[in-house]
Amino acid sequence: MSRDPLARVTDILQAIERCREHLRALDDGDGDSVLSSMATDAIERNLQIIGEAVTHLPDATTSRHPEVPWPRIRGFRNILVHQYFGVDAATVRDVIDNHLPVLEESLRQDLPGE
């Protein structure tokens, strides 16, 4: 099933919001190891979704946003999927805190009415 670029952008933006929600749950988890594990898994899954959706964005979309490191996003997805054993929690946190906001701001410009 093929998805149009706007649907992919929407998928990315929703996954970014879910990463934030799960990060809040992780931060507010009071040391609950089950909750922490679930939130970590959910964050990584949503980062994978972002990377996969980015892979399918057309050049017309990515070329409008040279400020976004598209190859690094795709590469990070590959690390999450294929080198899952080497995923560093601090790196994931850095991605959420510092890199997803740039991606979100850029892609919001592609939404109708934004």
N, C-alpha and C positions, 0 to 999 in steps of 0.2 A: 504494500500500500504506500503510495507516494503522498507526501505532504507538501503543501505549498510553502513558500518562504515565510509568509506571515504566520502560518501555524508553527513553523520551526522557531521563529522569534518568540512567539507566545510560549512555546514549550520551555525555551531557555529562561525567559523571565519568571515563569512559574517555578522552575527548578531553583532559580536563585532565591526566590522567596522561601521555598521549602528549606533550603540550606540554612537560611537565617533562623527560621522557626526551630529547626532541629538543633542548631547551635545554642539557642536560648534554652531549650530543654536540657541540653548537655550542661550548660552553665548553671542552671537552676536545679539540677538533679540531686543535690545533696549527697553525692557520693554513691548513689544507687547504681551498682555495677550493671544491672540488667538494662536500666534506662540509658546509661552511658553507652553501652554496647549497641543498643538499638539506634540511638541517635547518631552514633558514629557510622554505622552501616547505612543509615538513611542519607546522611550527608554525602558519603562516598557514592551512593547510587545516583543521587541528583547531580553530582559533579560529572558522573559518567554520561548522564542524559544530556547535560550541557555540551560536553565534548562531542557526543554523537550528533546532536542537532547542528552544531557548528560545522561539522564535517559536510553536512548536506546543504549548507547555505550557498546560494549562488554567488559567483564573483561580483555581481552587481551589488549585492548587499555588503559583502566584506570589503570591497574597494571603497565604499562610502565611509568606512570607519578604519582608517589606517592607524588610529591610536590604539586599537585592540590587537594584541599579539595572537592572531588566529592560529599560527602554527604551534605556539606554546600551549594553547587550550587543547588542540587536538592531541598534542604530545602528552599532556597531563592525563587526558582520558585514557590513552594507551598504557600509561604507567598504572593507573588505577585498575585497569582490567587485566593487564598481563604481568605486572610486577607488583601485585597487590601486597605481597609480603614485605615490600620495602617502602610502603607508604608511611610518611612521617606526619604525625598529628600536628606538629607545629607548621609544617608546610601547608597542610589542608586549612588550618586556621588562617594563615597568611593569605591564601587564595580567597577565602570568604571575606576577610576583613579589608583586603587591599586591592584585589584584582576584580572580583565580581562587581563592585560598584561601577567601575569604568565600563565593563561590558554592559551592565544594565542601563547606564545612562546613554550609551551609544545606541543600543538597540531600541530603547524607548522612542527615539527619534523616528524609527521606521513604523511605528504604530499609527494608524489613522487617528487623526484628531489630537495627536500629541504635539 
